[in-house]
Amino acid sequence: MTLSALDLALVEEATKKSGLIWVRGGGADRALWHAWVDGAAHVVGDGPGEQPFPGLVDGATAEVTVRSKDKGGRLVAWTATVRELAPRGEAWEAAVAELKGKRLNAPDAERMTDRWARECRLLRLEPAAVRDSLPGGSLAAAPLPSPAITRREIPAGLPKLLLKRKKAAR
């Protein structure tokens, strides 16, 4: 199926302006940071310290949902054909040039592209079709299990320590 010029323009503009895209492939939904390069969204990851995208494989399809950066509402949903780019190729270099400017807090910013070539995968998500209607409901899913948590019991001595600081400040 070919996309109309209007559909492609909608997908491109919405995806370019969104900070994250939601990608469903292989059963898991993931919020992925990306760069729009040469008519497709590109994501890098699946390596140490980078975003995971299990289930996304070369030649498969994925469902992409783009949300508004400011309001968070769904703008467009599209089907993508997944292509894995070979490291150091012309298309890989063009995508990495855009992606490295969007990678925040990289531990090795000066050697990041070499690490990506060695340890990560770069996927090109090419628009194949636009959904006629956006899915209904919230589509909220339970968070994936992770050792990273934000709520723990406070240490027993913390209230005393804080009370001491308040008295010292007076």
C-alpha positions, 0 to 999 in steps of 0.5 A, a space after each residue: 500500500 502506498 501512502 498519499 502525499 497528505 498522509 506522508 506529510 502528516 506522519 513526517 510533521 507529527 513525528 519530527 515534532 514529537 520528542 518520543 514515539 510509541 512503538 509496538 513490535 514483538 508484543 511490547 510497547 516502548 517509548 523511543 527517542 528518535 530522529 526523522 531522517 530521509 523519510 523515516 524515523 530512526 532509533 538507536 539502542 539495544 546496547 549497553 546504556 541505550 534504549 531497549 527495543 526487544 521484538 523489533 527485527 529487520 523486515 518486520 512491521 511495527 505500529 507507531 503512535 505519535 503524540 503531541 509534544 505539548 498536550 500529550 494527545 495522540 496525533 497519528 498512528 502508522 504502520 512501519 516497516 523495520 529495516 536494520 541499517 548496517 554500521 558505517 554505511 551511508 544511510 547509517 552515517 546520515 542517521 547517526 549524525 542526526 541522532 547524536 545531537 538528540 542523545 541526552 546524557 551520554 556517558 561517552 559523548 565523544 566516542 558515542 558513534 563508535 560504541 553505537 557501531 560496535 554494540 548497538 542496532 540502528 533501525 529505520 522505521 519506514 511509514 507503510 500505512 496510516 491508520 484511518 482512526 486512532 485507537 480508542 481508550 487510554 492504551 495504558 499498560 502496566 510498567 515493565 518490571 524493573 529494579 529502578 523504583 522511586 518509593 522506598 521506606 525512609 531511613 529511621 534516622 532521617 526525621 531526627 536528622 532533619 529536625 536537627 537541621 531545622 533547629 540549627 538554622 534558627 
